[in-house]
Amino acid sequence: MIKAVFFDFYGTLARFYPPREEVQAQAIGNFGYAVTREGLVRGYALADDFMAQVNAGERPMSQRQGEARVQFFAEYEQRILRGAGVEVDVATARRIWERVQQIPYGLALYDDALPVLAALKGRGLILGILSNIGRNPRQLTDAHGLTPYLDFAVTSEEIGSTKPHPPMFLAALERAGVEASEAMHVGDSYLSDVQGARNMGIAAVLVDREGVMTEANDCVKVSGLMEVVGLV
């Protein structure tokens, strides 16, 4: 019986606003490349998987500063462009990423985020956020109006570790006061969220809003958060 549900934050409950595909298209257009939204969606899937692999390694993003962090995002940008059908060298990708950073954008909740949290809270479930974002947990939840719906939030900044590593999930289980078999984790990364949760004995749900994770066929997959309500 599921007693607690953990949610990833970015890509699951929240997204960039304006959408990151629009920001990318604007930045890329300044360099004379033509891309489509569909191509950028594919590209971000490649780039996000790259980030998940890095976070699963011995030197996750939280430990990369200065030139090492800049180099990572140059390679991240390369993969975005590759998915959109554009091949560039690392130096060009770096300049495009720098342009992306100059375009104002923020974070906004998906339309289904609060209704789903409210529905699950109404059932008496323990709810938490489990995120690799480098922010203070309370600042994160307060900024997006999530605090009234949550029992806790765990971020990589607080724990000093990232998903898919065990410390993130262990912290969530401890704060929820439940066994792994009584918890479910919902996220948009197969490696960070699904495999990380499974390795701890936690049920996992993969959020694939754009329908691009065609190779992830061995897990429960949803196209929106409302489907999660029916799984609990």
C-alpha positions, 0 to 999 in steps of 0.5 A: 500500500502506497503511503507516500509519493515523492515528486521530482521538481523540474520537468515533473512539477515545473518547467521553464517559462517561457518554455525552454524550446522557445528560448533555445530557438531564439538563441539559436536563430541569432547564429543563423540556424533554423530549428523546429520545436519538435527537434528541440524537444528531441534535443533536450531529451538527449541533453537531459539524459547526458545530465542524468549520466553526469549526476550518476557519476563520481562528479555530479553537477553540484560539484562542478564549478567555473570552467568545468561547469561551463564546459559541461553546458557547452556539451549539453548545448551540443546535444540539444542542437544534435537532436534538432539536426544541427551539428556544431563544435564545442566552441560554437555550442558554448557561445550559443549557451551563453546567449541562452543565458542572456534571455530572461526566463523563470520557472512555472508550474505545469497546469496539472501540478497543484490539482494533483498534489491537492487530490493526493493530499486529500487522500491523506498521502504523505507528499514530498519533493526530491530534486537535484536542483541547487536551491534551499528546499523551503525557498523552492516550495515557497516560491512556487506555492507548493508548501501548503501541499507538501510534507517536506522537500529534499534538494541536492543542495541540502543533502550534498548528493544527487539522484540517482544516488541513495542519500537523496531517496534515503532522506525522503524515506526518513522524512516521510516515515515510511518503508521503501515498499510504501513509497512511490517516486514520480519523475521525468528522468529514467536514470535519475528518477526511475532507476534511482528509485527502483534501486532503493525498492521504491515504486517508480513512475516516469513522466513523459509529457512529450512522448519522446522516451520511446526506449523506456518500456520497462516502467510505468509511464504517464503523459501527465500527472493526473494519471498518477492519481489513478496509480496510487 
